[in-house]
């Protein structure tokens, strides 16, 4: 097995963990929490606990994506050797990682501080920002993944 195949495997695995987690939390779990847990304090506590565990995996997945992604750029011969599809994937993927960092360091941390203050309205507002920004990342995942598939398998 060569270095590119190993890097591609870990790259795809990290995408599955990160984007699959966003999909599960944003589109399935969060709406159910809102529907079945009416007490705002309990709902934000539970969501915050889930997000804390999820972000531990996001840090690992994000680091893996950056290392394998930029590593593959150099294995392919550097930025000058990239196809348009690969450039799209690199640019959008980098934007997604930066957005994830913002989500963690801004609204997610605001949510934690609001929970400590027992300010449930502020915590719920921060949770809504986390979901909104994560939704943007989920939306960006589609063209990013498409560009990756196009860049690898679209060659003739």
Secondary structure, 3 states (H helix, E strand, C coil): CCHHHHHHHHHHHHHHHHHHHHHHHHHHHHHHHHHHCCCHHHHHHHHHHHHHHHHHHHHHHHHHHHHHHHHHHHHCCCHHHCCHHHHHHHHHHHHHHHHHHHHHHHHHHHHHHHHHHCCHHHHHHHHHHHHHHHHHHHHHHHHHHHHHHHHHHCCC
